[in-house]
Amino acid sequence: MQALFLRFIAATLTLFSMTTMTTATPLSDAYVGLRNMALTAKAEEILNRKATPHEVYGVLFEMGFKPAVVTVLCMADGSTSLYTSSGGGYLGLQSNKDVASAARAFLAKSKLYQQSMTKASDFPVPAVDRVRFYLLTADGVLTSETNVSDIQAVGSPLNPLWDQGQRLIFEIQKASK
């Protein structure tokens, strides 16, 4: 799993090289707009039907780095994107079969964590060296946050979700070349 994390860092640095970075964590207008659109999307808009109780229809996986926040988004309709708070990223990656497969697996894995997450009333980005998950459910948005160093530990309750997210990022990186 360390190798996957290192690949993720390489992919992130590639994204950051597309934009001018500062030492602060800037939030570009494009990033804020995309993120807010995802976090406030209604199940019916994504599923084209009424959601069943407790149904998860989307997940955001966010990591805070000194130069920017990285957000990975997967929706039940297959929409998959990775974007940064500095304005870089990749949108609409679901047409790549490997990305689509990894995104479906990540969304399926995230459903297993629904009971351990808390209801979110606001949606802050994670601080540097923090990881945050948001689950979009028929009952509202749920969240969980931890340190990067903690989530990487094999015994961490969120480690399997982290690992699945890293697999998705790896497929996104491959598809973006």
N, C-alpha and C positions, 0 to 999 in steps of 0.2 A: 504494500500500500504506500510505502514511502516513495517508491518509484513513481506511482501515479501522482502523488502530491508534487514531486519535483517536475513532472511533465506539466502539471497544472501551472506551476510557477512560470515555466518556460512559455506556456500559452499566454499567461497573463502579461508577462513582460513584452511579448509580441504585440498584444493589444495596446499596452501603454506606449509602445514606440510609435504608434500611429498618431498620438496626440502629444501636446506639450503638457508635461506634468509639473506640479508644484509639490512642496512638502506637505501641504494641507490636503484635506480630503474634499475636493470641490464637487459640487453637484450641478452638472450641466442641466440646462432647461430640457434638453431632449431626454436625458436620463430620468429626471423628475417626472416628466410627462408619461414616458413609457411605464415607469414603475407604478405611478398612481393609477394609470389605466388598468394595469394588471391587478393591483390590489383592490380595486373597487369594481372589477368586472362581476357582473351577476351571472349566476350559473346558467340561466336561460340564454344569455348571450353567447356562452361558450358551447353549451351542449345542444342548443336549439330544441330544448325541451325543459320541462320542470325537473329540477333535481330531486332525487330521493333524499329522505332524511339522512343526515350525517355524510352525504356523498362528498368526496374530495374531487374537485374539478380543476385544481391547479396547485402548483407549488413554486415558491421562490426560494432559492438557495443563495444566500448572500455572504460574502467574505470581505472583511475590512482590511485593507492594506494602507500603508502610509500614503502612497500616491493616489489611491482611488478605492472605491467599493466596486466589487465585481458581483453582478447579479445574473443568475441562471434562472430562466423561466420555462416551465413546462405546463401546458394546459391539456385538458382531456381531449380537446379537438385535434391534438397533435402539434399545436404551435410550440416551437422551441426556439429560444433566443438566449444569447449571452451578451450582456452589455455592461459598460463601466460608467461610473459616475462622472468621468471626465469626458464622456461623449463617444467613445469608441465602442465597437462590439460587432456582433453578428446577429442579424434578425432573420427569421423565417427559415430555419435550418431543417425543418421537418421533412423536406423532400429527400434528404440523404437517408438511405435505409438504415445505416448504422447509427446515426444520430436518433432517428425515430425509434429504433429498437431500444437504445439506451434511455431515451426519454420516457418511453412506456414503462420500462423497468424501474426508473427513478420515481415516477408517479405512483406506481404500484407499491414500492417500498415505503414511500412517504405515508401511505394510508395506514400502515402498521403503527405509526407514531401518533396518530390522532388523539388517542386517550391520554397521552403523556404531555400534551401541549396545553398551553393556556390561551384563553380568549384574548385577542388583541383589540384594543380600542384606538391605538395609534400605531404608526408604522415607522419607527426610527430605523435608519440604516445602522448596521453594526459598526462599532468602534474598531480601531486598528487592532489586529490580532484576535478578532471575535468572528464567530460564525452565527448566522441567524437563518432559521427556516420559517417560512410562512406557508401554511396550508390554507387554501381557499376552499371553504366547505359550504354546504347548503345552510349550515347553522351559523356562519360567520367565519372570520379569519382567525386561525389559531397560530401560535408562535412558540418557538423555543430558541434559546441562545446559549452559547457556551464559548469558551476559549478555544482557539485553534489547537493549542498544545493538548488540551483535555480531550477534544474530540478525536484526535489522532490515536489515542491510546486504545488498544484492542478491547479493553474492558469497558470503555465508555458506552453508555446506553445509546448514544447517537452515532457511534462509529459505523455501524452498517449503513446508515443513511448517508453519512459522509462519504463512505467508500463508493456507494452507488452514484452519488453526485460527482465524484472524481472520475468515474468511468464515463459519465456523460460528457464532462469537460474534455476528456481525452478524445472522445469521438468528435466533438465540436472542433477541437484543434486540428484533427486529421482532415475533417471536411473543409476547413477554411484554407487549406494549403492549395 
